[in-house]
Amino acid sequence: MNEKDNTKRTRKTTSPETPQKRRYYKKKPAEKSAAVLPTEKTAAGTVKTKEIRRTPVKIIPLGGLHEIGKNMTVFECSNDMFILDCGLAFPDADMPGVDIVIPDFTYVERNRDKLRGIVITHGHEDHIGGLAYFLKKINVPVYGTRLTLGLVDGKLKEHGLSGKVQLNVIEPKKTVKMGCMAVEFIKVNHSIPDAVGMAIHTPAGIIVHTGDFKVDYTPIDGKTIDLARFGELGNRGVLALMADSTNAERPGYTHTERTVGESFDKLFKDAEGRRIIIATFSSNIHRVQQIINCACLYGRKVAVFGRSMINVINTAIELGYLDVPSGIIIDIEAMNRYPDEEIVLITTGSQGEPMSALTRMAMNDHKKVNITPMDFIIISATPIPGNEKYVTRVVNELMKSGAEVVYEAMYEVHVSGHACQEELKLMLALTKPKFFIPVHGEYKHLKKHAGLALQMGIPAENIIIGENGNVIETDGASMKIVSQVPAGRVLVDGLGVGDVGSIVLRDRKHLAQDGLIIIVIGIERSTNEVVAGPDIVSRGFVYVRESEELIVEAKHILTETLNNCSAAELKEWNTLKGKMRDALSDYIYQKTKRSPMILPIIMET
């Protein structure tokens, strides 16, 4: 009995040495862990672990998909909601007279009681440009980094909202509570300082939104993207990744911003004895810093042109994001006191915008600057798709004035602020998301980015190429588009917001294409007789003095139409206007194959 007792005691207390005993010790934890997870039988009869479903989270893009700009995304969970970015887009050729385009805020306005705040990734117009218009409707706290909120405050001043909105400065690695969700700020590199991505901690899981980003190991400010944090989140488990798709078509890596500084150094040497004019994006503070560094090195003074450029540079200097030695930047009025070879002009207009400073210089319409053969001009930007013809026109006009112009790929005078394919793959590899939603780009960009995700092993059914207004819902186990909310474009024309719609745009296009004809007649109301006219006024259709025969015949047709109208029809002015419009329209089209807008006006005498 004693021997048996000793044997039992030894088996319990000694570590396993034989293979049989090792199997015994390994088996226990596996049996225990399997027992606590819910399971279900598959069609094949095998047992698999059920995925735990959690409180659903909705992701609702209101802008930024199938387009460049107008970025705005709503995150909603239970009775809590927050907005990520609120940007604008610039009008295209189909929007004559429109100044900017902003997202449709209808859905958020309907759910304003749920809204906890707005978080901003960085200070570019396509991410902050719509903010002031939104805050006029719903005043909620805004969270962003220091430079971003400095630029936001400048926008708010323009709209009379400065001091009325709660602006909260958040440093990278810090977290903001948004009801049942929390937003963590993560440092990224972009073409503007203080850009961040977001890790959104929700009951369903972690959703990572990169914002606009690239991977720059040698940034101008020395602050590299926090790849380690993205990797940590990937190890914890990322439910979904929403990543910038702007450069998804470009292979390789995006060059560091420092390559532009090296190009500037060579070009400043080439421009010896001439005035240097550099056009770039006003928000590219790192680019401006490198221009200032070169100006110091070569003994030149810097003058700044363009309202947006002046505003951004002043904000950056005030907040310490630009290091400008005393006396380097001079006032525009003092520029003529220095010889041309001692001057560098930094200006807006790199996209050929019609009213920008560089365009006015090119057209000899600038009050302070006349382009001469002694000018060396650098356009430090790549044309945004659709702007190529504007940039080409400006380059042609500058060259006609005798200036030397460096633009696009002639030298490395511009690098993108967006990640190329290898950087996008790196982000996918670090975060290892279960689901993937490409954002920020036209459809071709989103589709290309989705293809990269497939290459990285994400199943096709876990990739969602959404549209603005889609309600994408996830409970941690699945993700799908469940419904649609209003998500169009709101056009801003002057002080009018939303008062220009499809009908107004249609009329503007009609007027631009074929012009306008106004028919004026006078009717005596008591006798119901035509006492004046018909007279015809043409605007944008034909020059009346050179088309007298056409106008005379048109008046004759209108007179016949009026003579053939009954007394009842002369009393019904809407019917009368329709008859005159139809008769004149048929005649004009027959003679000219054009369809001008025809506007009858009846004056009561």
C-alpha positions as CSV (number, residue, x, y, z in Angstrom):
1,M,0.0,0.0,0.0
2,N,2.8,2.4,0.9
3,E,4.5,1.8,-2.4
4,K,1.3,2.5,-4.3
5,D,0.7,5.7,-2.3
6,N,4.3,6.8,-3.1
7,T,3.8,6.2,-6.8
8,K,0.6,8.2,-6.9
9,R,2.2,11.1,-5.0
10,T,5.2,11.1,-7.4
11,R,3.0,11.3,-10.5
12,K,1.2,14.3,-9.0
13,T,4.2,16.3,-7.9
14,T,7.0,15.6,-10.4
15,S,7.3,17.4,-13.8
16,P,6.4,15.2,-16.9
17,E,9.4,13.5,-18.5
18,T,7.9,10.9,-20.8
19,P,6.1,11.7,-24.0
20,Q,2.9,10.1,-22.6
21,K,3.0,12.4,-19.5
22,R,3.7,15.5,-21.7
23,R,0.5,14.8,-23.7
24,Y,-1.4,14.6,-20.4
25,Y,-0.2,18.0,-19.2
26,K,-0.8,19.8,-22.6
27,K,-4.3,18.5,-23.0
28,K,-5.8,20.1,-19.9
29,P,-5.6,23.8,-20.9
30,A,-6.8,23.1,-24.4
31,E,-9.9,21.3,-23.1
32,K,-10.6,24.2,-20.7
33,S,-10.3,27.0,-23.3
34,A,-12.5,25.1,-25.7
35,A,-15.2,24.7,-23.1
36,V,-15.8,28.4,-22.5
37,L,-16.3,29.5,-26.2
38,P,-19.7,29.1,-27.9
39,T,-19.6,26.5,-30.7
40,E,-21.9,25.4,-33.6
41,K,-21.9,22.5,-36.0
42,T,-21.2,23.1,-39.6
43,A,-22.9,21.4,-42.6
44,A,-20.0,19.0,-42.7
45,G,-20.5,18.0,-39.1
46,T,-17.4,19.7,-37.8
47,V,-17.5,22.0,-34.8
48,K,-16.4,25.6,-35.2
49,T,-16.2,28.5,-32.7
50,K,-19.0,31.2,-33.0
51,E,-17.9,34.8,-33.4
52,I,-19.2,37.0,-30.6
53,R,-21.5,39.8,-31.8
54,R,-21.3,43.1,-30.0
55,T,-23.1,46.5,-29.9
56,P,-23.3,47.6,-33.6
57,V,-21.4,50.6,-34.8
58,K,-22.3,52.5,-37.9
59,I,-19.8,54.2,-40.3
60,I,-21.5,56.7,-42.6
61,P,-19.3,58.6,-45.2
62,L,-21.0,61.8,-46.2
63,G,-18.2,62.9,-48.5
64,G,-14.8,61.8,-49.8
65,L,-15.8,58.7,-51.7
66,H,-15.8,58.6,-55.5
67,E,-14.4,62.2,-55.4
68,I,-11.4,64.2,-54.3
69,G,-12.2,66.4,-51.4
70,K,-15.3,67.1,-49.3
71,N,-14.1,64.5,-46.7
72,M,-16.6,63.9,-43.9
73,T,-17.4,60.6,-42.0
74,V,-19.9,60.0,-39.2
75,F,-19.4,57.3,-36.6
76,E,-22.4,56.3,-34.6
77,C,-23.0,53.8,-31.8
78,S,-26.2,53.6,-29.7
79,N,-27.0,57.2,-28.7
80,D,-23.6,58.6,-29.5
81,M,-22.2,60.1,-32.7
82,F,-19.2,62.0,-33.8
83,I,-17.8,63.5,-37.0
84,L,-14.4,62.9,-38.5
85,D,-13.4,65.8,-40.7
86,C,-15.6,68.3,-42.5
87,G,-14.1,69.5,-45.7
88,L,-14.9,71.2,-49.0
89,A,-14.4,70.4,-52.7
90,F,-13.7,72.9,-55.4
91,P,-16.3,73.3,-58.2
92,D,-15.8,71.6,-61.6
93,A,-16.6,72.9,-65.1
94,D,-20.2,71.8,-64.7
95,M,-20.8,74.3,-61.8
96,P,-20.5,77.8,-63.4
97,G,-20.4,80.6,-60.8
98,V,-20.2,78.2,-57.8
99,D,-17.4,79.0,-55.3
100,I,-17.1,75.8,-53.2
101,V,-18.9,72.6,-52.6
102,I,-19.6,71.2,-49.1
103,P,-21.3,68.0,-47.8
104,D,-25.0,67.6,-47.1
105,F,-25.4,67.9,-43.3
106,T,-29.1,66.7,-43.3
107,Y,-28.5,63.4,-41.6
108,V,-26.4,64.9,-38.8
109,E,-29.0,67.8,-38.3
110,R,-31.7,65.2,-37.8
111,N,-29.6,63.4,-35.2
112,R,-28.1,66.5,-33.6
113,D,-28.9,65.3,-30.0
114,K,-26.5,62.3,-30.5
115,L,-23.6,64.4,-31.7
116,R,-20.7,64.6,-29.2
117,G,-18.1,66.5,-31.2
118,I,-15.9,66.8,-34.3
119,V,-12.4,65.4,-34.7
120,I,-10.1,66.8,-37.4
121,T,-7.1,64.9,-38.9
122,H,-5.3,67.9,-40.4
123,G,-5.6,71.5,-41.7
124,H,-6.2,71.1,-45.4
125,E,-9.2,72.7,-47.0
126,D,-10.7,69.3,-48.1
127,H,-10.8,68.4,-44.4
128,I,-11.7,71.7,-42.6
129,G,-13.2,73.9,-45.3
130,G,-16.8,72.9,-44.6
131,L,-16.5,73.2,-40.8
132,A,-17.6,76.9,-40.4
133,Y,-20.7,76.2,-42.4
134,F,-21.6,73.2,-40.2
135,L,-20.9,75.0,-36.9
136,K,-23.3,77.8,-37.9
137,K,-26.0,75.1,-37.8
138,I,-24.8,73.0,-34.9
139,N,-22.2,74.3,-32.4
140,V,-20.3,71.4,-30.9
141,P,-16.7,71.0,-29.6
142,V,-14.0,70.5,-32.1
143,Y,-10.8,68.5,-31.4
144,G,-7.5,68.6,-33.3
145,T,-3.8,69.3,-33.1
146,R,-2.4,72.7,-32.4
147,L,-1.7,73.8,-36.0
148,T,-4.9,72.3,-37.3
149,L,-7.0,74.3,-34.8
150,G,-5.0,77.4,-35.5
151,L,-6.0,77.2,-39.2
152,V,-9.6,76.3,-38.1
153,D,-9.8,79.4,-36.0
154,G,-8.7,81.5,-39.0
155,K,-11.7,80.0,-40.9
156,L,-14.0,80.8,-38.0
157,K,-12.9,84.4,-37.9
158,E,-13.9,84.8,-41.5
159,H,-17.4,83.6,-40.6
160,G,-17.8,85.6,-37.4
161,L,-17.5,82.5,-35.2
162,S,-14.2,83.1,-33.5
163,G,-14.5,82.6,-29.7
164,K,-18.0,81.0,-30.1
165,V,-16.8,77.5,-30.7
166,Q,-15.0,75.3,-28.2
167,L,-11.6,74.3,-29.8
168,N,-9.7,71.6,-27.9
169,V,-6.0,70.9,-28.7
170,I,-5.2,67.2,-28.6
171,E,-1.7,65.9,-28.9
172,P,-0.8,62.6,-30.6
173,K,-1.1,59.6,-28.4
174,K,-3.9,61.2,-26.5
175,T,-7.6,60.0,-26.5
176,V,-10.9,61.9,-26.6
177,K,-14.1,60.3,-25.2
178,M,-17.1,60.4,-27.5
179,G,-19.9,58.8,-25.4
180,C,-19.5,55.0,-25.7
181,M,-16.6,55.5,-28.2
182,A,-13.1,56.9,-27.8
183,V,-10.8,58.5,-30.4
184,E,-7.1,58.1,-30.1
185,F,-4.8,60.5,-32.1
186,I,-1.9,58.9,-33.9
187,K,1.0,60.9,-35.5
188,V,1.3,60.5,-39.3
189,N,3.3,62.3,-42.0
190,H,1.6,64.5,-44.6
191,S,2.3,67.7,-46.6
192,I,1.2,69.7,-43.6
193,P,2.6,69.5,-40.0
194,D,0.5,68.1,-37.2
195,A,-1.4,65.6,-39.3
196,V,-2.9,62.6,-37.4
197,G,-4.7,59.3,-38.0
198,M,-7.3,58.0,-35.7
199,A,-7.9,54.8,-33.8
200,I,-11.6,54.7,-32.9
201,H,-12.2,52.4,-29.9
202,T,-15.8,51.2,-30.1
203,P,-17.8,48.4,-28.4
204,A,-17.6,46.4,-31.7
205,G,-13.8,46.7,-31.9
206,I,-11.0,49.1,-33.0
207,I,-11.5,51.0,-36.3
208,V,-8.3,52.7,-37.7
209,H,-8.7,55.7,-39.9
210,T,-5.4,56.8,-41.4
211,G,-6.5,60.3,-42.5
212,D,-4.2,61.6,-45.3
213,F,-0.8,60.1,-44.8
214,K,2.5,59.0,-46.2
215,V,5.6,57.4,-44.6
216,D,8.5,59.8,-44.4
217,Y,11.5,58.6,-42.4
218,T,13.2,62.0,-42.7
219,P,10.5,64.6,-42.3
220,I,11.4,68.3,-42.1
221,D,10.2,68.7,-38.5
222,G,11.8,65.4,-37.5
223,K,8.5,63.9,-36.3
224,T,8.0,60.5,-38.1
225,I,4.8,58.6,-38.4
226,D,4.0,56.4,-35.4
227,L,4.3,53.0,-37.1
228,A,4.9,51.3,-33.8
229,R,1.4,52.3,-32.5
230,F,-0.3,51.1,-35.7
231,G,1.6,47.8,-35.2
232,E,0.5,47.6,-31.5
233,L,-3.1,48.1,-32.6
234,G,-2.7,45.4,-35.2
235,N,-1.4,43.0,-32.6
236,R,-4.4,43.8,-30.3
237,G,-6.8,43.2,-33.2
238,V,-8.1,45.9,-35.6
239,L,-11.7,45.4,-36.7
240,A,-11.6,47.7,-39.7
241,L,-9.0,49.9,-41.5
242,M,-10.1,53.0,-43.4
243,A,-7.1,54.2,-45.4
244,D,-6.2,57.1,-47.8
245,S,-6.5,55.9,-51.4
246,T,-5.3,59.1,-53.3
247,N,-2.1,57.5,-54.6
248,A,-3.2,53.9,-54.8
249,E,-2.4,53.8,-58.5
250,R,1.2,54.8,-58.0
251,P,3.7,52.0,-57.4
252,G,6.7,52.2,-55.0
253,Y,7.1,54.8,-52.2
254,T,6.5,58.5,-52.0
255,H,9.7,60.5,-51.8
256,T,10.7,62.4,-48.7
257,E,10.0,66.2,-48.6
258,R,13.8,66.7,-48.3
259,T,14.3,65.9,-52.0
260,V,12.5,69.1,-52.8
261,G,14.9,71.1,-50.6
262,E,17.8,69.6,-52.5
263,S,16.2,70.6,-55.8
264,F,15.6,74.1,-54.5
265,D,19.3,74.4,-53.6
266,K,20.3,73.6,-57.3
267,L,17.6,75.9,-58.7
268,F,18.6,78.8,-56.5
269,K,22.2,78.5,-57.9
270,D,20.8,78.4,-61.5
271,A,18.7,81.5,-60.8
272,E,21.7,83.7,-59.8
273,G,21.1,87.3,-60.9
274,R,17.4,86.8,-61.4
275,R,14.3,87.2,-59.3
276,I,12.8,83.9,-58.1
277,I,9.0,83.3,-57.9
278,I,7.8,80.1,-56.4
279,A,4.2,79.0,-56.5
280,T,3.1,76.2,-54.1
281,F,0.2,75.2,-51.9
282,S,-0.4,77.7,-49.1
283,S,-0.7,74.9,-46.5
284,N,2.6,73.2,-47.3
285,I,4.5,74.7,-44.4
286,H,7.4,72.3,-44.8
287,R,7.9,73.5,-48.4
288,V,7.8,77.1,-47.3
289,Q,10.4,76.4,-44.6
290,Q,12.8,75.0,-47.2
291,I,12.3,78.0,-49.4
292,I,13.1,80.3,-46.5
293,N,16.2,78.2,-45.6
294,C,17.4,78.6,-49.2
295,A,16.7,82.3,-49.2
296,C,18.8,82.7,-46.1
297,L,21.6,80.6,-47.6
298,Y,21.7,82.7,-50.8
299,G,21.2,86.1,-49.2
300,R,17.7,86.8,-50.5
301,K,14.6,88.4,-48.9
302,V,11.2,86.7,-49.0
303,A,7.9,88.4,-50.0
304,V,4.6,86.6,-49.7
305,F,1.6,87.0,-52.1
306,G,-1.9,85.6,-51.9
307,R,-4.4,85.9,-49.1
308,S,-4.4,82.2,-48.1
309,M,-0.6,82.0,-48.2
310,I,-0.3,85.1,-46.0
311,N,-2.9,83.7,-43.5
312,V,-1.3,80.3,-43.2
313,I,2.3,81.6,-42.9
314,N,1.3,84.1,-40.2
315,T,-0.5,81.3,-38.3
316,A,2.5,78.9,-38.6
317,I,5.0,81.6,-37.4
318,E,2.7,82.5,-34.5
319,L,2.4,78.9,-33.4
320,G,6.1,78.1,-33.9
321,Y,5.8,75.8,-36.9
322,L,7.9,78.0,-39.1
323,D,11.5,79.1,-38.2
324,V,12.0,82.5,-39.8
325,P,15.1,84.5,-39.0
326,S,14.4,88.2,-38.3
327,G,14.3,90.4,-41.3
328,I,14.0,87.6,-43.9
329,I,10.3,88.2,-44.7
330,I,9.6,91.7,-46.0
331,D,6.4,93.5,-46.6
332,I,5.1,93.6,-50.2
333,E,5.4,97.4,-50.2
334,A,9.2,97.2,-49.4
335,M,10.0,94.8,-52.2
336,N,10.9,97.5,-54.7
337,R,13.7,98.7,-52.4
338,Y,15.8,95.6,-53.2
339,P,17.2,94.5,-56.5
340,D,15.5,91.6,-58.3
341,E,18.4,89.2,-57.6
342,E,17.9,89.6,-53.9
343,I,14.2,88.7,-53.9
344,V,12.2,85.4,-53.6
345,L,8.4,85.7,-54.0
346,I,6.3,82.9,-52.5
347,T,2.8,82.9,-54.0
348,T,-0.4,81.0,-54.5
349,G,-1.6,79.8,-57.9
350,S,0.2,76.5,-58.4
351,Q,-3.1,75.1,-59.8
352,G,-3.7,77.9,-62.2
353,E,-6.7,79.2,-60.3
354,P,-8.1,82.1,-62.3
355,M,-8.0,84.7,-59.5
356,S,-4.8,83.5,-57.9
357,A,-1.7,85.7,-57.6
358,L,0.4,83.7,-60.1
359,T,-2.4,83.7,-62.7
360,R,-2.8,87.5,-62.4
361,M,1.0,87.9,-62.8
362,A,0.9,85.8,-65.9
363,M,-1.9,87.8,-67.4
364,N,-0.1,91.1,-66.6
365,D,-3.0,91.9,-64.2
366,H,-1.1,92.1,-60.9
367,K,-0.7,95.4,-59.2
368,K,2.7,94.7,-57.7
369,V,4.5,92.3,-60.0
370,N,5.2,92.4,-63.7
371,I,6.8,89.3,-65.2
372,T,10.0,90.0,-67.2
373,P,12.8,87.9,-68.8
374,M,14.7,88.4,-65.5
375,D,12.3,86.1,-63.6
376,F,13.0,82.5,-62.7
377,I,9.6,80.8,-61.9
378,I,9.2,77.5,-60.1
379,I,5.7,75.9,-59.9
380,S,6.2,73.5,-56.9
381,A,3.1,71.4,-57.3
382,T,1.6,68.7,-59.5
383,P,-1.8,69.7,-61.2
384,I,-4.8,68.2,-59.4
385,P,-6.8,66.1,-62.0
386,G,-8.9,68.5,-64.0
387,N,-6.6,71.5,-63.5
388,E,-4.0,70.6,-66.1
389,K,-5.3,73.0,-68.7
390,Y,-5.4,75.9,-66.3
391,V,-1.7,75.3,-65.3
392,T,-0.7,74.9,-68.9
393,R,-2.3,78.2,-69.8
394,V,-0.4,80.0,-66.9
395,V,2.9,78.4,-68.0
396,N,2.4,79.5,-71.6
397,E,1.6,83.1,-70.6
398,L,4.6,83.2,-68.2
399,M,6.9,82.0,-71.0
400,K,5.5,84.5,-73.5
401,S,6.8,87.2,-71.1
402,G,10.3,85.8,-71.4
403,A,10.5,84.2,-68.0
404,E,12.1,80.7,-67.4
405,V,9.5,78.4,-65.9
406,V,10.3,75.1,-64.0
407,Y,7.2,73.0,-63.6
408,E,6.0,69.4,-63.0
409,A,8.6,66.7,-63.6
410,M,11.3,68.9,-65.0
411,Y,13.0,68.8,-61.5
412,E,12.0,67.3,-58.2
413,V,10.2,70.5,-57.1
414,H,7.2,68.6,-55.7
415,V,6.5,65.4,-53.8
416,S,3.1,64.1,-52.9
417,G,1.8,64.1,-49.3
418,H,0.0,60.8,-49.9
419,A,1.2,57.2,-49.6
420,C,2.0,55.1,-52.7
421,Q,1.3,51.4,-53.0
422,E,4.2,50.0,-50.9
423,E,3.3,52.3,-48.0
424,L,-0.4,51.3,-48.3
425,K,0.7,47.7,-48.1
426,L,2.8,48.5,-45.0
427,M,-0.2,50.0,-43.3
428,L,-2.3,46.9,-44.1
429,A,0.5,44.7,-42.9
430,L,0.9,46.6,-39.6
431,T,-2.8,46.9,-38.7
432,K,-3.9,43.4,-40.0
433,P,-7.6,44.5,-40.2
434,K,-10.4,42.0,-40.4
435,F,-12.4,44.4,-42.7
436,F,-11.1,47.1,-45.1
437,I,-12.8,50.2,-46.4
438,P,-10.7,52.3,-48.9
439,V,-11.5,56.1,-48.6
440,H,-10.4,59.5,-50.0
441,G,-10.4,59.1,-53.7
442,E,-12.3,58.6,-56.9
443,Y,-13.7,55.2,-57.7
444,K,-10.6,54.1,-59.6
445,H,-8.5,54.9,-56.6
446,L,-10.7,53.0,-54.2
447,K,-10.8,50.0,-56.6
448,K,-7.0,49.9,-56.9
449,H,-6.6,50.1,-53.1
450,A,-9.1,47.3,-52.7
451,G,-6.9,45.2,-55.1
452,L,-3.9,45.9,-52.8
453,A,-5.9,44.6,-49.8
454,L,-6.7,41.4,-51.7
455,Q,-3.0,40.9,-52.4
456,M,-2.4,41.3,-48.7
457,G,-4.8,38.4,-47.9
458,I,-8.0,40.2,-46.9
459,P,-11.0,38.2,-48.3
460,A,-13.0,40.0,-51.0
461,E,-16.2,39.7,-48.9
462,N,-14.4,41.7,-46.2
463,I,-13.6,44.7,-48.4
464,I,-16.3,47.4,-48.9
465,I,-16.0,50.0,-51.6
466,G,-18.7,52.4,-50.3
467,E,-20.5,55.4,-51.6
468,N,-21.4,58.7,-49.9
469,G,-24.5,58.1,-47.8
470,N,-24.0,54.4,-47.3
471,V,-24.7,53.2,-43.7
472,I,-21.9,50.6,-43.1
473,E,-22.8,48.6,-40.0
474,T,-20.5,46.2,-38.0
475,D,-21.1,44.2,-34.9
476,G,-17.6,42.8,-34.7
477,A,-18.5,39.6,-36.5
478,S,-19.7,41.0,-39.8
479,M,-19.7,44.3,-41.7
480,K,-22.2,45.3,-44.4
481,I,-24.1,48.2,-46.0
482,V,-27.5,48.2,-44.4
483,S,-29.2,51.4,-45.6
484,Q,-28.7,54.9,-47.1
485,V,-28.9,58.4,-45.7
486,P,-29.0,61.8,-47.6
487,A,-25.5,62.6,-48.8
488,G,-25.3,65.0,-51.8
489,R,-23.4,68.2,-52.5
490,V,-24.4,71.6,-51.2
491,L,-23.2,74.5,-53.5
492,V,-21.9,77.7,-52.0
493,D,-22.2,80.8,-54.2
494,G,-21.2,84.0,-52.5
495,L,-23.1,84.2,-49.3
496,G,-25.8,81.8,-50.5
497,V,-25.5,78.2,-49.1
498,G,-27.6,75.6,-50.9
499,D,-29.7,78.1,-52.8
500,V,-28.0,77.0,-56.1
501,G,-29.3,73.6,-57.1
502,S,-29.6,71.5,-60.2
503,I,-32.3,73.7,-61.8
504,V,-30.2,76.9,-61.3
505,L,-27.1,75.1,-62.7
506,R,-29.1,73.9,-65.7
507,D,-30.2,77.5,-66.4
508,R,-26.6,78.8,-66.1
509,K,-25.3,76.2,-68.5
510,H,-28.2,77.0,-70.9
511,L,-27.3,80.7,-70.7
512,A,-23.6,80.0,-71.2
513,Q,-24.1,77.8,-74.2
514,D,-26.9,79.6,-76.2
515,G,-27.5,82.9,-74.6
516,L,-30.8,84.7,-73.8
517,I,-33.6,86.4,-75.7
518,I,-36.0,88.6,-73.9
519,I,-39.5,89.4,-75.5
520,V,-41.2,92.5,-74.1
521,I,-44.8,93.5,-74.9
522,G,-47.2,95.9,-73.2
523,I,-50.9,95.1,-72.8
524,E,-53.7,97.5,-71.8
525,R,-55.5,95.6,-69.1
526,S,-58.9,97.4,-69.4
527,T,-59.2,96.9,-73.2
528,N,-57.1,93.8,-73.4
529,E,-55.1,95.1,-76.4
530,V,-51.4,94.9,-77.2
531,V,-50.2,98.6,-77.0
532,A,-46.4,98.1,-77.2
533,G,-44.0,95.7,-78.7
534,P,-43.1,93.0,-79.3
535,D,-39.6,94.2,-78.7
536,I,-36.6,91.8,-78.6
537,V,-33.5,92.0,-76.4
538,S,-30.6,89.6,-77.1
539,R,-27.8,88.8,-74.6
540,G,-25.2,86.2,-75.5
541,F,-27.2,85.0,-78.6
542,V,-26.5,87.3,-81.5
543,Y,-25.3,90.9,-81.8
544,V,-28.5,92.7,-82.8
545,R,-26.9,95.3,-85.1
546,E,-25.3,92.5,-87.2
547,S,-28.5,90.3,-87.3
548,E,-31.2,92.9,-88.1
549,E,-32.9,90.6,-90.7
550,L,-33.2,87.8,-88.1
551,I,-34.6,90.1,-85.4
552,V,-37.1,91.8,-87.8
553,E,-38.4,88.4,-88.9
554,A,-38.6,87.3,-85.3
555,K,-40.7,90.4,-84.4
556,H,-43.0,89.7,-87.4
557,I,-43.6,86.1,-86.2
558,L,-44.3,87.3,-82.7
559,T,-46.8,89.9,-84.0
560,E,-48.6,87.3,-86.0
561,T,-48.8,85.0,-82.9
562,L,-50.3,87.9,-80.9
563,N,-52.8,88.7,-83.6
564,N,-54.0,85.1,-83.7
565,C,-54.6,85.0,-80.0
566,S,-58.2,85.2,-78.8
567,A,-59.4,87.7,-76.2
568,A,-59.4,84.9,-73.6
569,E,-55.8,83.9,-74.4
570,L,-54.7,87.5,-74.1
571,K,-56.1,87.5,-70.6
572,E,-54.3,84.3,-69.6
573,W,-50.7,85.6,-69.5
574,N,-49.1,82.2,-68.8
575,T,-50.7,80.7,-71.9
576,L,-49.7,83.8,-73.9
577,K,-46.1,83.6,-72.8
578,G,-46.0,79.9,-73.8
579,K,-47.3,80.6,-77.3
580,M,-44.7,83.4,-77.9
581,R,-41.9,81.2,-76.5
582,D,-42.8,78.2,-78.7
583,A,-43.3,80.3,-81.9
584,L,-39.9,82.2,-81.5
585,S,-38.1,79.0,-80.4
586,D,-39.1,77.1,-83.5
587,Y,-38.1,80.0,-85.8
588,I,-34.7,80.6,-84.1
589,Y,-33.8,76.9,-84.2
590,Q,-34.8,76.6,-87.9
591,K,-32.5,79.6,-88.8
592,T,-29.6,79.1,-86.4
593,K,-29.8,75.5,-85.0
594,R,-29.4,77.1,-81.6
595,S,-31.8,77.1,-78.6
596,P,-31.3,80.2,-76.5
597,M,-33.3,80.7,-73.3
598,I,-36.4,82.8,-74.2
599,L,-37.9,85.0,-71.5
600,P,-41.2,86.7,-72.3
601,I,-42.1,89.7,-70.2
602,I,-45.6,91.2,-70.3
603,M,-46.0,94.7,-68.9
604,E,-49.4,96.0,-67.8
605,T,-50.3,99.5,-68.9
